[in-house]
Amino acid sequence: MRPSIVYISLFLIGLTSCGNNGSQRENKLNKTVYDDPSTILKIISSNPSYVPNQEQQQQAKDFLAKIYPKHKIESISTDTIEFVDQGQNFDSIICPLCGKEIETEYWQDAMEKANQTHFTNLSMVTPCCKKTTSLNDLGYVTPAGFAKYVLSVDDPETEIKQRDLSTLQKILDAALRTVYAHY
């Protein structure tokens, strides 16, 4: 079994043992991220293969340092597309086409198939409405996604404001999404 498949399997086993409930789901909607040393804000492009140039990466990192001056900020580029997970914040996955929940095992099978191409092909057929979509476009309850480039902030005390995210989108010249991970 390849290391990344082992990681995905262990990740899912850990998630299913977390015992998510409705009150946790409500907490995820709260606009304040509590100062938990295991919370990480990850900012990724909506386009999984997008990597900004070095100047853009540095400008984005500098901009985030102004917003989160006391926090560790990283700008990470990889050669391959990777799943940017939400850690213990994983809740469920919703079909973007019909709104029905997708079983975790079905998603895991689709992830294993996509992993065979190093996530260059994220297409999948949904089990509910039998239509083609992308693993990146699924409705992850607590957002997640795929990326070659990630900006991360350790232990943010507050969520990033929409105006700041808009500025980052201009700096990076890309539509962005945020992933709040808890480990």
Helices and strands as residue ranges (DSSP letters): H 3-16, H 22-28, E 39-45, H 54-67, E 73-84, E 92-94, E 101-102, H 104-115, E 123-125, E 132-134, G 135-137, E 139-141, E 145-154, H 162-172, E 176-182
